[in-house]
């Protein structure tokens, strides 16, 4: 019989090869599918990682950033930014006021600052001098800062460039008691110049027995600096190289000191130990004819009918109006990995669209201030705030020079030092501070 096994073996092998081929093709398809899935997973992970790497942190204090009614506006600004800048996210961080100030300083000291943050104007020189703040002029369009009050925005300029955007500000106006003015035979208007201020205060003291002008030395800061800000002068000068020179020995500062000496007989006797809250409350009680103050929110003044307001009196009619202004700015860290986007968010926060809804203070723009001070009782603040400034340019020595001015005024009003001696001593002290 013929042997059939070799043919059977071949057929069997061919069948096995076909099965193996099918299995192999199935395995290859599975491998290919797995690789595609793996690629998709990796791509998603990469995209997610890239997105997380594009997080910009904003740091402020919780009273605004995380509290009603402001939190909704912060969330809206965040949503708008993220919609207009795909792939970038904003993380809003905050602490309450008591923790915020020391913490944001520590963040810089540790080398881990937020990308965008609120900066308190007294702290600005230290941050700017340390090279921590981005030069914003390189990232904003020409003319961007024209919409901000010049005296307020000047607080955030360093070596000729803008290192923060003015976010909020405040100012002081003159308050006067209409009833005491009438009793003293004075016109129903605020004094416009230093000479009128002195004359009105004297007449109130002499004719009504009330105090003519509200003065306080209870806080160790430049007293009634709003008056000096209406002189057109500055206590120091800073040139383009950053060189500082004292500017106390001037007609403006000498006249300012003499004005305070002449006003002293109209002060409340305890003026040296009083603070501005004391003065505000005494004015609301009808004890003063004239004070310079803020909105007097700590008093019940708006339930009274005797008050009037005016601009802070100027040294004379030839100088520009002026008053003290403070506030906060929005700065960008120079360590941010995304400077263009960080600046865009800073601009959005300070824009007319959001600024007024993000803060309880007045925005630092004319449009924002008009909205904030829209009520009749705040009308004078809306007018005065455009002239807000500070009595010296921002430098590393701001606080020390401010304290030196305070000490000088105390020495004059309490210690009886002459104007000549006070000016000489202050000039020498400023020179010692800036060495």
DOPA-957241 format. One record per residue (C-alpha): x, y, z; residue number from 0. Coordinates in Angstrom, 3 decimals, padded with zeros to 6 digits. Each point is the difference from the previous one (the first is absolute). Example, Ala and Ser with C-alpha at 12.3 -4.5 7.8 and 13.67 -1.06 7.14 Angstrom:
2
{x 012.300; y -004.500; z 007.800; num 0}
{x 001.370; y 003.440; z -000.660; num 1}
END
This chain:
435
{x 000.000; y 000.000; z 000.000; num 0}
{x 001.210; y 003.445; z -000.891; num 1}
{x 001.053; y 002.166; z 003.004; num 2}
{x -002.260; y 003.209; z 000.230; num 3}
{x 001.638; y 001.582; z 003.098; num 4}
{x 002.393; y 002.468; z -001.722; num 5}
{x -002.891; y 001.698; z -001.835; num 6}
{x -002.091; y 000.049; z 003.152; num 7}
{x 002.844; y 001.555; z 001.915; num 8}
{x 000.420; y 002.723; z -002.620; num 9}
{x -003.716; y 000.777; z 000.056; num 10}
{x 000.056; y 000.144; z 003.772; num 11}
{x 002.982; y 002.311; z -000.017; num 12}
{x -001.656; y 002.290; z -002.515; num 13}
{x -003.109; y 000.179; z 002.171; num 14}
{x 002.129; y 000.772; z 003.022; num 15}
{x 001.833; y 002.728; z -001.908; num 16}
{x -003.333; y 001.558; z -000.933; num 17}
{x -001.168; y -000.129; z 003.617; num 18}
{x 003.288; y 001.442; z 001.226; num 19}
{x -000.261; y 002.764; z -002.608; num 20}
{x -003.505; y 000.843; z 001.153; num 21}
{x 001.150; y 000.005; z 003.614; num 22}
{x 003.044; y 002.087; z -000.889; num 23}
{x -002.108; y 002.519; z -001.886; num 24}
{x -002.416; y 000.170; z 002.917; num 25}
{x 002.870; y 000.561; z 002.412; num 26}
{x 001.431; y 002.724; z -002.234; num 27}
{x -003.382; y 001.681; z -000.196; num 28}
{x -000.300; y -000.138; z 003.778; num 29}
{x 003.526; y 001.357; z 000.420; num 30}
{x -000.723; y 002.782; z -002.472; num 31}
{x -003.221; y 000.855; z 001.827; num 32}
{x 001.827; y 000.005; z 003.307; num 33}
{x 002.695; y 002.275; z -001.414; num 34}
{x -002.634; y 002.393; z -001.316; num 35}
{x -001.718; y 000.003; z 003.385; num 36}
{x 003.340; y 000.495; z 001.749; num 37}
{x 000.786; y 002.884; z -002.326; num 38}
{x -003.353; y 001.618; z 000.740; num 39}
{x 000.520; y -000.425; z 003.732; num 40}
{x 003.489; y 001.465; z -000.205; num 41}
{x -001.233; y 002.851; z -002.159; num 42}
{x -002.770; y 000.778; z 002.488; num 43}
{x 002.429; y -000.195; z 002.895; num 44}
{x 002.428; y 002.275; z -001.798; num 45}
{x -002.743; y 002.459; z -000.860; num 46}
{x -001.228; y -000.046; z 003.581; num 47}
{x 003.510; y 000.411; z 001.312; num 48}
{x 000.570; y 002.863; z -002.402; num 49}
{x -003.230; y 001.618; z 001.132; num 50}
{x 000.898; y -000.363; z 003.662; num 51}
{x 003.394; y 001.485; z -000.805; num 52}
{x -001.814; y 003.110; z -001.302; num 53}
{x -001.626; y 000.868; z 003.304; num 54}
{x 000.411; y 003.613; z 001.109; num 55}
{x -000.524; y 000.725; z 003.679; num 56}
{x -001.555; y 003.197; z 001.297; num 57}
{x 000.487; y 000.910; z 003.658; num 58}
{x -002.093; y 002.526; z 001.886; num 59}
{x -001.787; y 000.308; z 003.301; num 60}
{x -003.159; y -001.953; z 000.707; num 61}
{x -002.091; y 003.006; z 000.958; num 62}
{x -000.135; y 000.773; z -003.718; num 63}
{x 001.082; y -003.096; z -001.936; num 64}
{x -002.147; y -002.565; z 001.812; num 65}
{x -002.802; y 001.983; z 001.619; num 66}
{x -003.370; y 001.334; z -001.104; num 67}
{x -000.791; y 002.120; z -001.874; num 68}
{x 003.408; y 000.011; z -001.706; num 69}
{x 000.615; y -003.708; z -000.576; num 70}
{x -002.468; y -000.181; z -002.911; num 71}
{x 001.920; y 002.664; z -001.892; num 72}
{x 003.308; y -001.811; z 000.580; num 73}
{x -001.526; y -003.209; z -001.334; num 74}
{x -001.396; y 001.843; z -003.016; num 75}
{x 003.394; y 001.564; z -000.776; num 76}
{x 001.625; y -003.424; z 000.335; num 77}
{x -002.552; y -001.559; z -002.386; num 78}
{x 000.452; y 002.755; z -002.566; num 79}
{x 003.773; y -000.299; z 000.092; num 80}
{x -000.065; y -003.780; z -000.413; num 81}
{x -002.454; y 000.268; z -002.908; num 82}
{x 002.194; y 002.561; z -001.746; num 83}
{x 003.249; y -001.863; z 000.743; num 84}
{x -000.550; y -003.723; z -000.750; num 85}
{x 002.421; y -002.294; z 001.808; num 86}
{x 000.512; y 002.389; z 002.930; num 87}
{x -001.717; y -000.149; z 003.358; num 88}
{x -000.219; y 002.484; z 002.863; num 89}
{x 000.235; y -001.258; z 003.567; num 90}
{x -001.351; y 002.540; z 002.489; num 91}
{x 001.796; y -000.170; z 003.347; num 92}
{x -000.567; y 002.177; z 003.046; num 93}
{x 000.402; y 000.401; z 003.741; num 94}
{x -001.678; y 002.383; z 002.392; num 95}
{x 001.540; y 003.433; z 000.438; num 96}
{x 001.934; y -000.861; z 003.133; num 97}
{x 001.735; y -002.956; z -001.664; num 98}
{x 000.146; y 001.325; z -003.549; num 99}
{x 002.580; y 002.749; z 000.462; num 100}
{x 002.740; y -002.059; z 001.707; num 101}
{x -000.689; y -003.019; z -002.198; num 102}
{x 000.401; y 001.702; z -003.350; num 103}
{x 003.325; y 001.394; z 001.176; num 104}
{x 001.054; y -003.493; z 001.097; num 105}
{x -001.002; y -001.418; z -003.388; num 106}
{x 002.550; y 002.252; z -001.681; num 107}
{x 002.670; y -000.640; z 002.597; num 108}
{x -000.378; y -003.759; z -000.527; num 109}
{x 000.189; y 000.324; z -003.789; num 110}
{x -003.566; y -001.191; z -000.563; num 111}
{x -002.109; y 003.089; z -000.715; num 112}
{x -003.406; y 000.133; z -001.638; num 113}
{x -000.066; y 001.021; z -003.661; num 114}
{x -002.378; y 002.906; z 000.609; num 115}
{x -000.629; y 001.608; z 003.381; num 116}
{x -001.224; y 003.048; z 001.877; num 117}
{x 002.828; y 002.198; z 001.240; num 118}
{x -000.492; y 002.477; z 002.826; num 119}
{x 001.457; y 003.322; z -001.096; num 120}
{x 002.291; y 000.405; z 003.070; num 121}
{x 001.611; y -003.353; z -000.882; num 122}
{x 000.462; y 000.841; z -003.662; num 123}
{x 003.534; y 001.485; z 000.219; num 124}
{x 001.424; y -003.092; z 001.705; num 125}
{x -001.454; y -002.354; z -002.599; num 126}
{x 001.009; y 002.200; z -002.908; num 127}
{x 003.544; y 000.566; z 001.243; num 128}
{x 000.469; y -003.747; z 000.493; num 129}
{x -000.778; y -000.608; z -003.644; num 130}
{x -003.141; y -001.976; z 000.826; num 131}
{x -002.424; y 001.958; z -002.170; num 132}
{x -000.455; y -000.322; z -003.744; num 133}
{x 000.498; y 003.117; z -002.121; num 134}
{x -003.549; y 000.379; z -001.299; num 135}
{x 000.839; y 002.604; z -002.636; num 136}
{x 001.448; y -002.800; z -002.126; num 137}
{x -003.344; y -001.812; z -000.131; num 138}
{x -002.789; y 002.600; z -000.104; num 139}
{x -001.073; y 002.090; z -002.956; num 140}
{x 001.167; y 003.592; z -000.301; num 141}
{x -002.245; y 002.364; z 001.946; num 142}
{x -001.378; y -002.712; z 002.288; num 143}
{x 000.880; y 001.903; z 003.179; num 144}
{x -001.573; y 003.250; z -001.225; num 145}
{x -003.325; y -001.118; z 001.452; num 146}
{x 001.333; y -000.058; z 003.576; num 147}
{x 000.292; y 002.944; z 002.366; num 148}
{x 003.590; y 001.153; z -000.567; num 149}
{x 000.795; y 000.671; z 003.659; num 150}
{x -001.246; y -003.450; z 000.988; num 151}
{x 001.701; y -001.905; z -002.825; num 152}
{x 003.238; y 001.818; z 000.849; num 153}
{x 000.072; y -001.991; z 003.254; num 154}
{x 000.736; y -003.123; z -002.072; num 155}
{x 002.772; y 001.351; z -002.202; num 156}
{x 003.590; y -001.032; z 000.504; num 157}
{x 003.029; y 001.289; z -001.884; num 158}
{x -002.158; y 001.428; z -002.743; num 159}
{x -002.312; y -002.964; z -000.597; num 160}
{x -003.333; y -001.246; z 001.311; num 161}
{x 000.405; y -003.071; z 002.226; num 162}
{x -003.640; y -000.323; z 001.115; num 163}
{x -003.424; y 001.174; z -001.124; num 164}
{x -001.884; y 002.262; z 002.408; num 165}
{x -002.917; y -002.093; z 001.266; num 166}
{x -001.597; y 002.054; z 002.763; num 167}
{x 000.498; y 003.365; z 001.605; num 168}
{x -001.502; y 002.323; z 002.548; num 169}
{x 000.318; y 003.650; z 000.813; num 170}
{x -000.841; y 002.694; z 002.531; num 171}
{x -002.276; y 003.025; z -000.342; num 172}
{x -000.729; y 003.006; z 002.163; num 173}
{x -003.073; y -000.244; z 002.235; num 174}
{x -001.544; y 003.093; z 001.561; num 175}
{x -002.808; y 000.688; z 002.455; num 176}
{x -002.563; y 002.267; z -001.672; num 177}
{x -001.634; y 000.962; z 003.292; num 178}
{x 003.288; y 001.156; z 001.516; num 179}
{x 000.859; y 001.832; z -003.207; num 180}
{x -003.324; y 001.858; z 000.224; num 181}
{x 000.569; y 000.836; z 003.674; num 182}
{x 003.451; y 001.359; z -000.868; num 183}
{x -001.373; y 002.080; z -002.886; num 184}
{x 001.877; y -002.035; z -002.621; num 185}
{x -001.265; y -000.843; z -003.493; num 186}
{x -001.555; y -003.426; z -000.538; num 187}
{x 002.949; y -001.440; z -001.915; num 188}
{x 003.318; y -001.680; z 000.683; num 189}
{x 003.159; y 002.100; z 000.247; num 190}
{x 001.853; y -000.139; z -003.305; num 191}
{x 003.543; y 000.925; z 001.094; num 192}
{x 002.237; y -000.353; z 003.031; num 193}
{x -000.539; y 003.680; z 000.847; num 194}
{x -003.782; y -000.487; z -000.013; num 195}
{x 000.330; y -003.182; z 002.057; num 196}
{x 001.922; y 001.869; z 002.691; num 197}
{x -002.404; y 002.931; z -000.044; num 198}
{x -003.132; y -002.188; z 000.193; num 199}
{x 001.433; y -002.190; z 002.786; num 200}
{x 000.938; y 003.037; z 002.088; num 201}
{x -003.424; y 001.591; z -000.373; num 202}
{x -001.760; y -003.225; z 000.999; num 203}
{x 002.134; y -000.299; z 003.120; num 204}
{x -000.412; y 003.650; z 000.943; num 205}
{x -003.720; y 000.396; z -000.794; num 206}
{x -001.493; y -003.380; z 000.922; num 207}
{x 002.328; y -001.441; z 002.637; num 208}
{x 000.270; y -003.219; z -002.019; num 209}
{x 003.245; y -001.336; z -001.431; num 210}
{x 000.938; y 001.491; z -003.330; num 211}
{x 002.049; y -002.798; z -001.550; num 212}
{x 000.247; y -003.690; z 000.836; num 213}
{x 003.586; y -001.108; z 000.496; num 214}
{x 001.424; y -003.275; z 001.321; num 215}
{x 003.456; y -001.426; z 000.650; num 216}
{x -001.106; y -003.372; z 001.371; num 217}
{x 001.237; y -001.964; z -003.026; num 218}
{x 003.706; y 000.002; z -000.817; num 219}
{x -000.417; y 001.126; z -003.589; num 220}
{x 000.325; y 003.313; z -001.824; num 221}
{x -002.840; y 002.056; z 001.607; num 222}
{x -002.556; y 001.783; z -002.240; num 223}
{x 002.110; y -000.946; z -003.002; num 224}
{x -002.981; y 000.746; z -002.231; num 225}
{x 000.640; y 003.701; z 000.629; num 226}
{x 003.635; y -000.363; z -000.992; num 227}
{x -001.032; y -001.966; z -003.114; num 228}
{x -001.931; y 003.142; z -001.021; num 229}
{x 003.212; y 002.045; z -000.073; num 230}
{x 001.310; y -001.373; z -003.285; num 231}
{x 003.230; y -001.101; z 001.668; num 232}
{x 001.591; y -003.234; z 001.209; num 233}
{x 002.116; y -000.663; z 003.085; num 234}
{x 002.706; y -001.699; z -002.120; num 235}
{x 000.989; y -000.068; z -003.648; num 236}
{x 001.060; y -003.064; z -001.975; num 237}
{x 001.770; y 000.350; z -003.361; num 238}
{x -000.016; y -002.516; z -002.863; num 239}
{x 003.044; y -001.768; z 001.415; num 240}
{x -001.789; y -000.591; z 003.311; num 241}
{x 002.068; y 002.568; z 001.874; num 242}
{x -001.924; y 001.495; z 002.930; num 243}
{x 000.407; y 003.531; z 001.301; num 244}
{x -001.834; y 001.657; z 002.933; num 245}
{x -002.539; y 002.643; z -000.960; num 246}
{x -001.060; y 001.270; z 003.422; num 247}
{x 001.753; y 003.369; z -000.155; num 248}
{x -002.575; y 001.490; z -002.358; num 249}
{x -002.555; y 002.812; z 000.227; num 250}
{x -002.777; y -002.609; z -000.178; num 251}
{x 001.088; y -002.088; z 002.982; num 252}
{x 000.967; y 003.044; z 002.041; num 253}
{x -003.405; y 001.521; z -000.579; num 254}
{x -001.673; y -003.298; z 000.843; num 255}
{x 001.749; y -000.107; z 003.377; num 256}
{x -000.865; y 003.633; z 000.667; num 257}
{x -003.645; y -000.667; z -000.873; num 258}
{x -000.159; y -002.764; z 002.628; num 259}
{x 001.587; y 002.298; z 002.600; num 260}
{x -002.548; y 002.731; z -000.787; num 261}
{x -002.887; y -002.492; z 000.131; num 262}
{x 001.069; y -001.485; z 003.339; num 263}
{x -002.096; y 002.379; z 002.195; num 264}
{x -003.106; y -001.367; z -001.761; num 265}
{x 000.840; y -003.668; z 000.760; num 266}
{x -001.612; y -002.139; z 002.675; num 267}
{x 002.445; y 000.017; z 002.969; num 268}
{x 000.571; y -003.780; z -000.123; num 269}
{x 000.914; y -000.017; z -003.718; num 270}
{x 003.411; y -001.582; z 000.698; num 271}
{x -001.566; y -003.231; z 001.274; num 272}
{x -003.053; y -000.152; z -002.284; num 273}
{x -000.290; y -002.007; z -003.219; num 274}
{x -002.073; y 000.581; z -003.115; num 275}
{x -002.891; y -002.100; z 001.339; num 276}
{x -000.215; y 002.273; z 003.033; num 277}
{x -000.052; y 003.059; z -002.237; num 278}
{x -002.669; y -001.531; z -002.258; num 279}
{x -002.286; y -000.781; z 002.923; num 280}
{x 000.456; y 003.424; z 001.563; num 281}
{x -000.887; y 001.615; z -003.320; num 282}
{x -003.154; y -002.119; z -000.200; num 283}
{x -000.835; y 001.232; z 003.514; num 284}
{x 000.247; y 003.622; z -001.163; num 285}
{x 003.235; y 000.847; z 001.846; num 286}
{x 002.094; y 001.072; z -003.025; num 287}
{x -000.521; y 002.597; z -002.659; num 288}
{x 002.378; y -001.581; z -002.532; num 289}
{x 001.776; y -003.327; z -000.398; num 290}
{x 001.668; y -001.907; z -002.813; num 291}
{x -001.173; y -003.594; z -000.144; num 292}
{x -001.175; y -003.008; z -001.950; num 293}
{x -003.650; y -001.111; z -000.309; num 294}
{x -000.329; y -000.095; z 003.829; num 295}
{x -001.653; y -003.409; z -000.145; num 296}
{x 000.663; y -000.518; z 003.721; num 297}
{x -002.355; y 002.866; z 000.894; num 298}
{x -003.704; y 000.821; z -000.315; num 299}
{x 000.768; y 003.137; z -002.021; num 300}
{x -002.396; y -000.859; z -002.835; num 301}
{x -002.954; y 000.154; z 002.393; num 302}
{x 000.875; y 003.638; z 000.718; num 303}
{x -000.846; y 003.048; z -002.122; num 304}
{x 002.757; y 002.424; z 000.994; num 305}
{x 002.894; y -001.274; z -002.091; num 306}
{x 001.442; y 001.240; z -003.257; num 307}
{x 002.977; y -001.096; z -002.095; num 308}
{x 002.623; y 001.587; z -002.218; num 309}
{x 003.331; y -000.669; z -001.650; num 310}
{x 003.074; y 000.092; z 002.215; num 311}
{x 001.166; y 003.644; z 000.082; num 312}
{x 002.968; y 000.792; z -002.239; num 313}
{x 003.063; y 001.914; z 001.145; num 314}
{x -001.113; y 002.699; z -002.431; num 315}
{x -002.045; y 000.244; z -003.166; num 316}
{x 003.049; y -000.396; z -002.251; num 317}
{x 000.705; y -003.617; z 001.014; num 318}
{x -001.946; y -003.090; z -000.987; num 319}
{x -002.500; y -001.632; z 002.309; num 320}
{x 001.302; y -002.912; z 002.032; num 321}
{x -000.790; y -002.440; z 002.770; num 322}
{x 001.404; y -003.182; z 001.447; num 323}
{x -000.841; y -003.244; z -001.805; num 324}
{x 000.884; y -003.573; z 000.912; num 325}
{x -001.266; y -003.361; z -001.187; num 326}
{x 001.074; y -003.295; z -001.562; num 327}
{x 001.480; y -001.021; z -003.318; num 328}
{x -000.048; y -003.183; z -002.079; num 329}
{x 003.505; y -001.257; z -000.760; num 330}
{x 001.457; y -002.892; z -001.978; num 331}
{x 002.947; y -002.021; z 001.257; num 332}
{x 003.065; y 000.076; z -002.214; num 333}
{x 000.304; y -003.722; z 000.680; num 334}
{x -003.238; y -000.894; z -001.747; num 335}
{x 000.399; y -002.467; z -002.888; num 336}
{x -002.814; y 001.684; z -001.887; num 337}
{x 000.527; y 003.769; z 000.179; num 338}
{x -002.279; y 000.924; z -002.908; num 339}
{x -002.940; y -001.917; z 001.404; num 340}
{x 000.677; y 001.203; z 003.547; num 341}
{x -000.045; y 003.619; z -001.153; num 342}
{x -003.234; y -000.623; z -001.903; num 343}
{x -001.689; y -001.217; z 003.182; num 344}
{x 001.360; y 002.976; z 001.954; num 345}
{x -001.439; y 002.316; z -002.652; num 346}
{x -003.336; y -001.791; z 000.150; num 347}
{x -000.238; y 000.420; z 003.776; num 348}
{x 000.733; y 003.725; z -000.244; num 349}
{x -002.343; y 000.563; z -002.954; num 350}
{x -003.191; y 002.051; z 000.201; num 351}
{x -001.931; y -003.236; z -000.553; num 352}
{x 001.111; y -001.559; z 003.308; num 353}
{x 001.983; y 002.373; z 002.223; num 354}
{x -002.902; y 001.585; z 001.856; num 355}
{x -001.583; y -003.386; z 000.769; num 356}
{x 003.208; y -001.542; z 001.376; num 357}
{x 000.764; y 002.425; z 002.835; num 358}
{x -001.629; y 002.018; z 002.752; num 359}
{x 002.316; y 002.973; z -000.605; num 360}
{x -000.127; y 002.342; z -002.964; num 361}
{x 001.535; y -001.168; z -003.278; num 362}
{x 002.938; y 002.089; z -001.193; num 363}
{x -001.660; y 001.158; z -003.225; num 364}
{x -002.369; y 002.891; z -000.628; num 365}
{x -002.781; y -002.324; z -001.169; num 366}
{x 000.422; y -002.271; z 003.015; num 367}
{x 000.124; y 002.864; z 002.488; num 368}
{x -003.119; y 001.591; z -001.472; num 369}
{x -001.864; y -003.277; z 000.465; num 370}
{x 001.306; y -000.556; z 003.536; num 371}
{x -000.649; y 003.561; z 001.121; num 372}
{x -003.278; y 000.359; z -001.877; num 373}
{x -002.074; y 000.811; z 003.099; num 374}
{x -000.453; y 003.743; z 000.693; num 375}
{x 001.913; y -000.142; z 003.278; num 376}
{x 003.060; y -001.298; z -001.855; num 377}
{x -000.031; y 002.444; z -002.913; num 378}
{x 002.914; y 002.018; z 001.363; num 379}
{x 002.117; y -003.146; z 000.320; num 380}
{x -000.510; y -000.757; z -003.692; num 381}
{x 001.298; y 003.479; z -000.793; num 382}
{x 002.868; y 000.012; z 002.512; num 383}
{x 001.297; y -003.469; z -000.828; num 384}
{x 001.302; y 001.043; z -003.404; num 385}
{x 002.577; y 002.133; z 001.839; num 386}
{x 001.007; y -002.701; z 002.501; num 387}
{x 003.729; y -000.567; z 000.452; num 388}
{x 002.574; y -000.508; z 002.734; num 389}
{x 002.392; y 002.528; z 001.553; num 390}
{x 003.089; y -001.801; z -001.289; num 391}
{x 000.856; y -002.355; z -002.869; num 392}
{x 000.143; y -003.701; z 000.826; num 393}
{x 003.483; y -001.074; z 001.083; num 394}
{x 001.486; y -002.577; z 002.330; num 395}
{x 000.119; y 002.719; z 002.643; num 396}
{x -003.646; y 001.042; z -000.178; num 397}
{x -000.954; y -001.173; z 003.494; num 398}
{x 003.112; y 001.424; z 001.648; num 399}
{x -000.417; y 003.380; z -001.681; num 400}
{x -003.698; y 000.025; z 000.871; num 401}
{x 000.907; y -000.598; z 003.651; num 402}
{x 002.584; y 002.774; z -000.161; num 403}
{x -002.698; y 002.403; z -001.218; num 404}
{x -002.256; y -001.068; z 002.865; num 405}
{x 002.768; y 000.581; z 002.545; num 406}
{x 000.719; y 003.421; z -001.500; num 407}
{x -003.613; y 001.116; z 000.323; num 408}
{x -000.192; y -001.283; z 003.582; num 409}
{x 003.180; y 001.906; z 000.847; num 410}
{x -001.516; y 003.171; z -001.468; num 411}
{x -003.518; y -000.253; z 001.461; num 412}
{x 000.776; y -001.628; z 003.341; num 413}
{x 003.662; y 000.790; z 000.550; num 414}
{x -000.088; y 003.573; z -001.291; num 415}
{x 002.840; y -000.430; z -002.507; num 416}
{x 000.317; y 002.844; z -002.492; num 417}
{x -000.717; y -000.470; z -003.695; num 418}
{x 003.633; y 000.728; z -000.913; num 419}
{x 001.352; y -002.562; z 002.452; num 420}
{x -002.614; y -002.566; z -000.986; num 421}
{x 000.778; y 000.302; z -003.704; num 422}
{x 003.734; y -000.289; z 000.600; num 423}
{x -000.384; y -003.019; z 002.272; num 424}
{x -002.387; y -001.771; z -002.390; num 425}
{x 002.340; y 000.557; z -002.938; num 426}
{x 002.900; y -001.469; z 001.989; num 427}
{x -002.099; y -002.935; z 001.128; num 428}
{x -001.108; y -000.817; z -003.545; num 429}
{x 003.624; y 000.079; z -001.118; num 430}
{x 000.865; y -002.469; z 002.746; num 431}
{x -002.900; y -002.273; z -000.989; num 432}
{x 000.930; y -000.208; z -003.674; num 433}
{x 003.741; y -000.595; z 000.488; num 434}
END
